[in-house]
Amino acid sequence: MIERLSTADSPGGALRSILDAWFYTLEQEVMADGKLSEIDTAAVVARTNELIEQRVRDVTTHAPAFSAVLRGYRSAMLADNKPIADGLIAWLSGEPSVAADIKRAAGIKGEIDHIAALSFVQGLLLILRDAGYSGLIVVLDEVETLQRVRSDVRDKGLNALRQLMDEIDAGHFPGLYLLITGTGSFFDGPQGAQRLPPLAQRLQVDFSTEARFDNPRAVQIRLPGFDLERLSQVGRRIRDIYSEGSANAARIGELANDTYVEDLARAVTGRLGGKVGIAPRIFLKKLVADILDRVDQFPDFNPREHYGLTIAEAELNDTERNLVAAQSVDDIEL
């Protein structure tokens, strides 16, 4: 999770910038009372360290290493010791191969285990709040892959999901939004959530009514598959976003109008055996690279006159390739 941590300013590996913003906020808070002078660096550092301990006291009770590594990182930054600072960021990010001398510099041992990890998430949420962020969104994508691992690992994973949901529901992770995505087999199949009855009970939602009456506030929501109208709607939205950054927005809107976008969606879907759910990747690629880019760059390009849809085998993945109709018997692999 820390490896993929991102903010608007840092698209990846944002932990360092978040910590630096937090330390700066605490220093400003220390200076705000006017009792310390900016030139008295030692006093400011000492008072800020005290404030750090106060803020993470609840986390330190369960994971003492959390505050220790924060102090060690800040000391390394103040001493301009980049190797130590980088090593402690790596350790805090869960890296398993951090040198022993770096750990000794902060007075920590070993690695972050699964128990300490939850406490560290609490600490991260606290830091995010103090640094001015609204919270943290964690997306666990394609959790159905749990069904394909060893049974003991699968059971631990399912129990971890159940535990995390209970901790969030109990208010132990304020500011955390957890989103789990998976296929229907994970939620309803015997090797997925149903394998752990407490987890299945927490995720249970009645989907027996029509999809248009699904409750968006429920713990589980059903994602409808693509149809031609939804595919065209996505294409129109992409076209509008593209136009916003172009000096030729009027021409793009005229030549790639709603009718043309729908015709292109229908053509791509037809080439892929009418399977709309498989078409979005190829459709959007053709729309942007073959149509919008050319309309934007060439004043005399008209997609209805100068473009004919072609889909090369090399640009398809295996699923898409299997849906393309054969042009001759030689195209069919026996």
Secondary structure, DSSP 4 states (H G I P E B T S, - for coil): --TT---SS-SS--HHHHHHHHHHHHHHHHHHTS-S-TT-HHHHHHHHHHHHHHHTHHHHHH-HHHHHHHHHHHHHHHTT-HHHHHHHHHHHTT-S---HHHHHHHT--S---HHHHHHHHHHHHHHHHHTT---EEEEE--GGGGGGS-HHHHHHHHHHHHHHHHHHHTTSSTTEEEEE---HHHHHSTTTGGGSHHHHHHH-----S-GGG--TTSSS---PPP-HHHHHHHHHHHHHHHHHT-TTHHHHHHHT-HHHHHHHHHHHHHHTTT-GGG-HHHHHHIIIIIIIHHHHH-TT--HHHH------GGG--HHHHHHSPPSSGGGS--
